[in-house]
Amino acid sequence: MFPTQDEIAAWLPDLLGGLSISLQVTALSLAIGIPFGLVLALGVLAKSRFLKGLSLFLVEVGRGAPALVLLQFIYFGLPTTGLTLGSFSAAVIALAWNTGAYTSEIIRASLQSVAHGQREAAEALGLNRFDELRYVLLPQGLRVALPALLGFSILIFQGTSLCFTIALPELVSRAYEIGSTTFRYFPALLAAGVLYAAISIPAALLVNHVERRAGLYAQR
Protein backbone atom coordinates (compact mmCIF):
# COMPACT_ATOMS: atom_id res chain seq x y z
CA MET A 1 0.00 0.00 0.00
CA PHE A 2 2.69 2.48 0.99
CA PRO A 3 5.39 3.48 -1.51
CA THR A 4 8.96 2.38 -1.18
CA GLN A 5 11.82 4.82 -0.74
CA ASP A 6 12.75 4.42 -4.40
CA GLU A 7 9.20 5.27 -5.47
CA ILE A 8 9.11 8.32 -3.24
CA ALA A 9 12.45 9.46 -4.65
CA ALA A 10 11.06 9.05 -8.17
CA TRP A 11 7.84 10.94 -7.34
CA LEU A 12 9.38 13.74 -5.32
CA PRO A 13 10.63 15.97 -8.17
CA ASP A 14 7.16 16.03 -9.76
CA LEU A 15 5.44 16.64 -6.44
CA LEU A 16 7.84 19.42 -5.46
CA GLY A 17 7.36 20.99 -8.88
CA GLY A 18 3.62 20.98 -8.28
CA LEU A 19 4.11 22.40 -4.78
CA SER A 20 6.20 25.21 -6.25
CA ILE A 21 3.36 26.15 -8.61
CA SER A 22 0.86 26.01 -5.73
CA LEU A 23 3.03 28.38 -3.71
CA GLN A 24 3.45 30.74 -6.68
CA VAL A 25 -0.31 30.90 -7.20
CA THR A 26 -0.81 31.49 -3.47
CA ALA A 27 1.77 34.27 -3.31
CA LEU A 28 0.43 36.10 -6.37
CA SER A 29 -3.20 35.68 -5.30
CA LEU A 30 -2.42 37.20 -1.90
CA ALA A 31 -0.20 39.94 -3.35
CA ILE A 32 -3.06 41.02 -5.62
CA GLY A 33 -6.03 40.03 -3.48
CA ILE A 34 -5.17 41.72 -0.17
CA PRO A 35 -4.60 45.19 -1.71
CA PHE A 36 -7.76 44.59 -3.74
CA GLY A 37 -9.52 43.77 -0.47
CA LEU A 38 -8.32 47.08 0.99
CA VAL A 39 -9.72 48.93 -2.05
CA LEU A 40 -13.04 47.09 -1.72
CA ALA A 41 -13.18 47.82 2.02
CA LEU A 42 -12.66 51.52 1.37
CA GLY A 43 -15.24 51.37 -1.40
CA VAL A 44 -17.82 49.84 0.94
CA LEU A 45 -17.11 52.60 3.46
CA ALA A 46 -17.25 55.33 0.80
CA LYS A 47 -20.04 57.91 0.77
CA SER A 48 -20.51 57.58 -3.00
CA ARG A 49 -23.45 55.31 -3.77
CA PHE A 50 -21.85 54.15 -7.01
CA LEU A 51 -18.56 53.13 -5.36
CA LYS A 52 -20.38 51.54 -2.46
CA GLY A 53 -22.72 49.59 -4.75
CA LEU A 54 -19.92 48.43 -7.07
CA SER A 55 -17.74 47.36 -4.14
CA LEU A 56 -20.60 45.49 -2.48
CA PHE A 57 -21.37 43.71 -5.76
CA LEU A 58 -17.77 42.53 -6.17
CA VAL A 59 -17.57 41.49 -2.52
CA GLU A 60 -20.84 39.54 -2.52
CA VAL A 61 -20.06 37.74 -5.79
CA GLY A 62 -16.52 36.94 -4.63
CA ARG A 63 -17.77 35.62 -1.28
CA GLY A 64 -21.00 34.03 -2.48
CA ALA A 65 -19.59 32.10 -5.43
CA PRO A 66 -17.40 29.12 -4.47
CA ALA A 67 -13.77 29.41 -5.53
CA LEU A 68 -14.30 26.42 -7.84
CA VAL A 69 -17.08 28.28 -9.67
CA LEU A 70 -14.88 31.37 -10.07
CA LEU A 71 -12.11 29.20 -11.49
CA GLN A 72 -14.46 27.54 -13.96
CA PHE A 73 -16.05 30.85 -14.94
CA ILE A 74 -12.76 32.60 -15.66
CA TYR A 75 -11.03 29.68 -17.39
CA PHE A 76 -13.94 28.17 -19.33
CA GLY A 77 -16.48 31.01 -19.39
CA LEU A 78 -14.42 34.02 -20.48
CA PRO A 79 -13.24 32.41 -23.76
CA THR A 80 -16.85 32.63 -25.00
CA THR A 81 -16.46 36.44 -24.84
CA GLY A 82 -13.20 36.31 -26.79
CA LEU A 83 -10.90 36.55 -23.75
CA THR A 84 -8.76 33.46 -23.27
CA LEU A 85 -6.46 33.05 -20.27
CA GLY A 86 -3.95 30.39 -19.41
CA SER A 87 -4.61 28.14 -16.45
CA PHE A 88 -2.02 29.92 -14.28
CA SER A 89 -3.44 33.39 -14.99
CA ALA A 90 -7.02 32.18 -14.52
CA ALA A 91 -6.11 30.59 -11.18
CA VAL A 92 -4.44 33.75 -9.90
CA ILE A 93 -7.32 36.00 -10.98
CA ALA A 94 -10.01 33.74 -9.51
CA LEU A 95 -8.25 33.25 -6.18
CA ALA A 96 -7.26 36.93 -6.00
CA TRP A 97 -10.92 37.89 -6.45
CA ASN A 98 -11.92 35.41 -3.76
CA THR A 99 -9.16 36.73 -1.51
CA GLY A 100 -10.13 40.35 -2.09
CA ALA A 101 -13.79 39.67 -1.33
CA TYR A 102 -13.11 37.92 1.98
CA THR A 103 -10.24 40.09 3.17
CA SER A 104 -12.24 43.24 2.43
CA GLU A 105 -14.58 42.31 5.27
CA ILE A 106 -11.65 41.55 7.56
CA ILE A 107 -9.98 44.86 6.72
CA ARG A 108 -13.23 46.85 6.95
CA ALA A 109 -13.96 45.47 10.41
CA SER A 110 -10.41 46.19 11.56
CA LEU A 111 -10.57 49.78 10.31
CA GLN A 112 -13.88 50.31 12.08
CA SER A 113 -12.40 48.87 15.28
CA VAL A 114 -10.01 51.82 15.62
CA ALA A 115 -11.22 54.00 18.49
CA HIS A 116 -13.24 57.02 17.42
CA GLY A 117 -10.99 59.20 19.56
CA GLN A 118 -8.13 58.40 17.20
CA ARG A 119 -10.10 59.86 14.30
CA GLU A 120 -11.01 62.94 16.31
CA ALA A 121 -7.34 63.40 17.15
CA ALA A 122 -6.44 63.15 13.45
CA GLU A 123 -9.02 65.80 12.61
CA ALA A 124 -7.72 68.02 15.41
CA LEU A 125 -4.23 67.76 13.92
CA GLY A 126 -5.60 68.88 10.57
CA LEU A 127 -4.94 65.62 8.73
CA ASN A 128 -6.86 65.09 5.52
CA ARG A 129 -8.70 61.84 4.77
CA PHE A 130 -5.74 60.24 3.01
CA ASP A 131 -3.26 61.10 5.77
CA GLU A 132 -5.74 59.94 8.40
CA LEU A 133 -6.01 56.61 6.60
CA ARG A 134 -2.26 56.36 6.06
CA TYR A 135 -0.96 57.38 9.47
CA VAL A 136 -3.80 56.53 11.87
CA LEU A 137 -6.30 53.96 10.60
CA LEU A 138 -4.15 51.57 8.54
CA PRO A 139 -1.27 51.10 11.04
CA GLN A 140 -3.69 50.24 13.85
CA GLY A 141 -6.35 48.47 11.79
CA LEU A 142 -3.97 46.19 9.90
CA ARG A 143 -2.32 45.18 13.17
CA VAL A 144 -5.72 43.92 14.29
CA ALA A 145 -6.41 42.26 10.93
CA LEU A 146 -3.02 40.54 10.59
CA PRO A 147 -3.86 37.25 12.38
CA ALA A 148 -7.06 36.81 10.37
CA LEU A 149 -5.26 37.65 7.12
CA LEU A 150 -2.54 35.12 7.87
CA GLY A 151 -5.13 32.47 8.69
CA PHE A 152 -6.95 33.17 5.44
CA SER A 153 -3.66 32.87 3.56
CA ILE A 154 -3.44 29.25 4.67
CA LEU A 155 -6.93 28.61 3.29
CA ILE A 156 -5.92 30.11 -0.06
CA PHE A 157 -2.86 27.86 -0.18
CA GLN A 158 -5.05 24.86 0.46
CA GLY A 159 -7.57 26.20 -2.05
CA THR A 160 -5.00 25.99 -4.83
CA SER A 161 -5.78 22.27 -4.87
CA LEU A 162 -8.96 23.19 -6.79
CA CYS A 163 -6.84 24.44 -9.67
CA PHE A 164 -6.32 20.92 -10.95
CA THR A 165 -9.82 21.27 -12.44
CA ILE A 166 -8.48 23.82 -14.94
CA ALA A 167 -5.42 21.76 -15.90
CA LEU A 168 -2.94 23.71 -13.79
CA PRO A 169 -0.04 21.36 -12.97
CA GLU A 170 -0.08 22.11 -9.25
CA LEU A 171 0.44 19.63 -6.42
CA VAL A 172 -2.84 17.70 -6.61
CA SER A 173 -2.64 17.55 -10.39
CA ARG A 174 0.85 16.08 -10.19
CA ALA A 175 -0.34 13.53 -7.64
CA TYR A 176 -3.16 12.50 -9.97
CA GLU A 177 -0.70 12.13 -12.83
CA ILE A 178 1.47 9.86 -10.71
CA GLY A 179 -1.59 7.85 -9.71
CA SER A 180 -2.73 7.48 -13.32
CA THR A 181 0.64 6.15 -14.44
CA THR A 182 1.32 3.88 -11.47
CA PHE A 183 -2.29 3.06 -10.47
CA ARG A 184 -1.33 3.96 -6.91
CA TYR A 185 -3.58 6.91 -6.20
CA PHE A 186 -3.70 6.49 -2.44
CA PRO A 187 0.03 6.82 -1.73
CA ALA A 188 0.43 9.56 -4.35
CA LEU A 189 -2.36 11.65 -2.86
CA LEU A 190 -1.12 10.85 0.64
CA ALA A 191 2.30 12.21 -0.31
CA ALA A 192 0.62 15.37 -1.62
CA GLY A 193 -1.28 15.68 1.66
CA VAL A 194 1.96 15.40 3.62
CA LEU A 195 3.46 18.26 1.59
CA TYR A 196 0.37 20.41 2.19
CA ALA A 197 0.63 19.66 5.91
CA ALA A 198 4.35 20.48 5.91
CA ILE A 199 3.43 24.02 4.86
CA SER A 200 0.08 24.48 6.60
CA ILE A 201 0.95 23.25 10.10
CA PRO A 202 3.98 25.54 10.67
CA ALA A 203 1.98 28.39 9.13
CA ALA A 204 -0.89 27.71 11.56
CA LEU A 205 1.56 27.76 14.48
CA LEU A 206 2.84 31.11 13.23
CA VAL A 207 -0.71 32.45 13.10
CA ASN A 208 -1.31 31.33 16.70
CA HIS A 209 1.87 33.12 17.76
CA VAL A 210 0.83 36.30 15.98
CA GLU A 211 -2.63 36.10 17.57
CA ARG A 212 -1.09 35.88 21.02
CA ARG A 213 1.16 38.86 20.30
CA ALA A 214 -1.81 40.81 18.96
CA GLY A 215 -3.76 39.97 22.11
CA LEU A 216 -0.94 41.26 24.29
CA TYR A 217 -0.81 44.46 22.24
CA ALA A 218 -4.56 44.97 22.62
CA GLN A 219 -4.29 44.66 26.41
CA ARG A 220 -1.80 47.51 26.63
N, C-alpha and C positions, 0 to 999 in steps of 0.2 A: 504493500500500500504506500509506504513512504519511500521517497526517492533515495538513491544511494548518493554518496559524496560525489562520484563522477557525474551523475546526472545533474546534481545541483550546480556543479562547476560548469557544466555545459549550458545550463539554463540561465545562469546568473548574468552573463553579459546582456542577453535580451531583456531580462527583467529590470536590470539597472538602467538600460536604455529607456525602457518604458517609464520607470520611476523619474528619470530626468525630465522627460516630456511632461509628466504630471506636475512636477515641481515648477517647470517653466510656465505652464498654464496657470497654476495657482498664483505665482508671483505676479504675472502680468494682469490677471483678473483682479487681484487686490490692488495693484498699483494704479489701475484705471478705476476700479469700482469704488474704492474708499473716497478718493477725491470727488467722484461722481455722486456718491452718497452725501458728501458735504454740500455740494451744489443743490441737490434735491432737498436736503434739510432746510437750507436757506430759502429755497423756493417755496416750500410749504409754509415757512414763517413769514414770507413776504406779504406786503399789503396789497400788491397787484393781484387782482382776481385771475388774470390770464396766467401769470407765473405760478400762482398757487394751484390753479386747476390743472395746468400742464404737469407740474411736479407731482401732484397727487395721482394723476393718471399713470405716469411712469412708475411711481412707487407701487400702486395697487396692482398693476399688471405684472411688474417684476416680482412682487411678493405672492400674488395670487396664482400665477402660472407656475407649475412645477419646473424645476431647472431642466428636466428632460424635455418638456414641451418647448421651452425656449431654444434648446439645442436643435430640436427637430425643425422648429419654425425657421430659424436663421439658416440652417444648413440645407434643408430640403425645400422650405417655403419661398425664401427670397429668390432663388433662381427662376421662379415663374414670373418674377417682375423684371428679369434681366440682370439681376445682381447675383453673381456667383462668388462664393467665398470658399477658401480651402478649409479643411476640417480644423486646423489649428486656429485660424482666425475666427471661425464660427464659434469654437469652444471658448475662446477668450472673450468675445463680445457677449455671448449668452451668459457666461458666469460673471462677467463684469456687471452686466445689467442686474442680475440677481443679487450680486454683492452690493451694488449701489442702492437698490431698493430696500434691502434689509438694514444696511448700515446707516441709511438716512434716518431711520427711526431711532437707532441707537444714538446717533450724533445729535438729532433734534432734542431727544430727552436729556442728553447730557448738557446741551447748551441752556435748556430751560431750567436745569438744576442749579445753575449759578445763582447765587443770592442776589436778590433785587438791589440790595445795597451796593453791590459792586457796579451795577449799571448806573445807579444814581451818582456814584463816585466818578465814573467815567464822564458822565454828563457835566458834573461840577468842574472837572478838569478841562472841559471844552473839547473833548475828543469827538470826532465825527463818527458816523456809523461804522466805517471801515476800520478805523483805528480802535474803536471799541471792540469790534469783533477780533481784530488781530492781537491786541495786547491784553484784553481782559477776558472775553468769552472763550476763545479757542484754547488758550493755555490751560484754563481751569476745566473747561468742558471736556476736552480730549483726554485729560488725565483721568476723569471719571469714566469715559467711554473706553479707555484702552483695554481693560480686561475683557469686556464684551467683544471688542473688535478682534482681539487675539483668539478668543474662543470661536468666533465665527470663521476666522481664517482656517482653523482646523477643519471645520465643516466643508469649506470650499475645497480644501485639499482632498478630502474624502469624496466630495462630489465630482471630482475629475474622473472618477471611475465610470460615470455615466457617458463620458465622451467616447467610449468604445462603440456606442450606437451610431456615431457619425464617422466611423472608420479612422479615428485618431489613434495612432499606435502608442497609446499610453500603457500604464502598467497592467490593467485588466485585459486590454486587448492583446498584449504580449503573452499573458498567461493563457488566454484562450487559444492563441496560435500554437503554443507549446502543447496544450492539451489536444488540439486537433491533429497534431503530427505524431504525438506519442500515445494518444488515447489514455492519458493519465491526467484527467482534468482536476481531480481532487488534490493531488500534491502540487500541481502547478498553481492552482488558485490559493492553496494554503500558503505557498511561498510568497505569492503576491500579498496575501493578508499579513504575513509577518513583516514584509517591507512597509506596508501602510502603518502597522503598529509601531515599527521602529521610529517612524517620524511622529506619529500622532501622540504616543504616550509621553515622550519627553516634552513635546509641545504643550500637552495638557498640564504637566507638572510646572512648566514655566508660567502658564496662565494662572494656576493656583498661587504661585509665588507672587505674581504681579497683583493678584486680587488681595492678598494679605497686605502687601505694601500699600496698595490704594486704600485699604481699610484703615491702616495706621495713619495715613495722611489725612483721611477724613476726620479722624478723632482729634487731630491737633486743633 
